[in-house]
Amino acid sequence: MKRVSAVIVLLLTLTFLSSCAHKRGPFFLFSASPVLDRILQRGELVVGTAGSMPPFNLTTKAGKIIGFEADLAGYMATAMGVRLKLEAMPFSELIPALEAGNVDMVLSGLTITPERNLKVAFVGPYLVSGKAVLTKIKRLASAKDPSKIDRRGITVAVLKGSTSQQFVEKRLPKVKLVATRNYDEAVAMVIGGKVDAMIADFPICVVSILRYPDQGLLTLIDPFTYEPLGIAVPANDPLFINWVENFLSGFQNSGQLEALKADWFENASWLEHLP
């Protein structure tokens, strides 16, 4: 009798799990696409961003997040038929938030690196950048090789948790490193003379010069490195990864990506929205 009861319980359990596997939603163990199901069920795509990396992402005077990546995320949400929610947080917390499931993807000037790729999947690149120097010192701005900057007595600011921090730790071991929570803090330190330079992605350095034209800021003509920027997504959802890949491919091939780049990297009208 006990054996028959055990068989019945097993059959009921398998039947329940089988029915769950055919339902769409984040709470079902055998969902074919847990992240995509989660997005569609709540009708909202949650994207993690620093909100402080113009023109990739920035927070306006009114507290709204805009930028190249914000627009790109908006196009994705529209293609899914859901709302877009941008979650701003310190740059160093973005990948942990993605791993914890607090955001569905990260769009925030993230360089695709082997180390990061061990934790999350990447789609892209959607843009290629490189490390550059923002400084008031002509000698540093004219350096064609990082070794020319690697001197004791030089202090360099970087964004905490970024590849810029890794770059300085590996290539500039003699300089004093200051890790900041955001680029605004780092740029202010350069302008105020608290550090000699900021190491950051080339577009960030160029935009900082445009933003503060009377502060004597300088940058490199050619970046030091090759930095492919990608969309970070959870590694456990092949269908969601495939969807983002196909979206980005179509967006690029249609010419929309280049048009979006031109809006944000060749037109500085958005500067008036900055605090």
Long-range contacts (C-beta under 8 A, 24 or more apart in sequence): 32-239, 33-237, 33-238, 33-239, 33-240, 34-236, 34-237, 35-104, 35-233, 35-234, 35-236, 35-237, 35-240, 36-237, 36-239, 36-240, 36-243, 38-104, 39-80, 39-82, 39-104, 39-240, 40-80, 40-82, 42-82, 43-82, 43-83, 44-82, 44-83, 44-84, 44-85, 45-73, 45-76, 45-77, 45-80, 45-82, 45-83, 45-84, 45-85, 45-104, 45-105, 46-85, 46-87, 46-102, 46-103, 46-104, 47-73, 47-84, 47-85, 47-86, 47-87, 47-103, 47-104, 47-105, 47-106, 47-107, 48-87, 48-89, 48-94, 48-97, 48-98, 48-102, 48-103, 48-105, 48-106, 48-107, 48-108, 49-73, 49-86, 49-87, 49-88, 49-89, 49-94, 49-106, 49-107, 49-108, 50-88, 50-89, 50-90, 50-91, 50-94, 50-108, 50-109, 50-182, 51-86, 51-88, 51-89, 52-88, 52-91, 52-182, 52-183, 52-184, 53-91, 53-108, 53-109, 53-182, 53-183, 53-204, 54-183, 54-204, 54-207, 54-211, 54-270, 54-271, 54-274, 55-203, 55-207, 55-264, 55-265, 55-270, 56-108, 56-109, 56-203, 56-204, 57-86, 57-107, 57-108, 57-109, 58-270, 58-273, 58-274, 59-88, 59-275, 60-273, 60-274, 60-275, 61-273, 61-274, 61-275, 62-273, 66-270, 66-273, 67-264, 67-270, 68-260, 68-261, 68-263, 68-264, 68-265, 69-107, 69-108, 69-109, 70-107, 71-260, 71-263, 71-264, 72-107, 72-126, 72-251, 72-257, 72-260, 73-105, 73-107, 75-247, 75-251, 75-256, 76-244, 76-247, 79-247, 90-160, 90-161, 90-181, 90-182, 91-159, 91-160, 91-161, 91-162, 91-181, 91-182, 92-160, 92-161, 92-162, 93-161, 94-232, 95-119, 95-120, 95-232, 98-232, 98-233, 98-234, 99-234, 101-234, 104-233, 104-234, 105-231, 105-232, 105-233, 105-234, 105-244, 106-231, 106-232, 106-233, 107-231, 107-232, 109-201, 109-204, 109-229, 110-229, 110-230, 110-231, 110-232, 111-162, 111-163, 111-227, 111-228, 111-229, 111-230, 112-228, 112-229, 112-230, 113-163, 113-166, 116-232, 119-235, 120-232, 120-233, 120-234, 120-235, 121-232, 121-233, 121-234, 121-235, 121-241, 122-230, 122-231, 122-232, 122-233, 123-230, 123-231, 123-233, 123-241, 123-244, 123-245, 123-248, 124-228, 124-229, 124-230, 124-231, 124-248, 125-228, 125-229, 125-230, 126-229, 126-230, 126-231, 126-248, 126-252, 126-257, 127-228, 127-229, 127-261, 128-226, 128-227, 128-228, 128-229, 129-201, 129-202, 129-203, 129-223, 129-227, 129-229, 130-201, 130-202, 130-222, 130-223, 130-224, 130-225, 130-226, 130-227, 131-163, 131-164, 131-167, 131-199, 131-200, 131-201, 131-202, 131-223, 131-224, 131-225, 131-227, 132-199, 132-200, 132-201, 132-202, 132-205, 132-219, 132-220, 132-223, 132-224, 133-197, 133-198, 133-199, 133-205, 133-219, 133-220, 134-187, 134-190, 134-197, 134-198, 134-199, 134-200, 134-204, 134-205, 134-208, 134-209, 134-217, 134-218, 134-219, 135-190, 135-196, 135-197, 135-198, 135-217, 135-218, 135-219, 136-190, 136-191, 136-193, 136-215, 136-216, 136-217, 136-218, 137-196, 137-197, 137-218, 138-218, 140-196, 140-197, 140-218, 141-218, 141-219, 141-220, 143-220, 144-222, 145-224, 146-171, 146-172, 146-224, 147-171, 149-175, 149-197, 150-174, 150-175, 151-175, 154-196, 154-197, 155-194, 155-195, 155-196, 155-197, 156-195, 156-196, 156-197, 156-198, 156-199, 157-185, 157-186, 157-189, 157-190, 157-195, 157-197, 157-198, 157-199, 158-186, 158-198, 158-199, 158-200, 159-183, 159-186, 159-200, 162-200, 163-227, 164-199, 164-200, 164-201, 167-199, 167-224, 167-225, 168-199, 171-224, 172-199, 183-208, 187-211, 187-212, 190-217, 191-215, 191-217, 201-227, 203-265, 210-268, 210-271, 211-271, 211-274
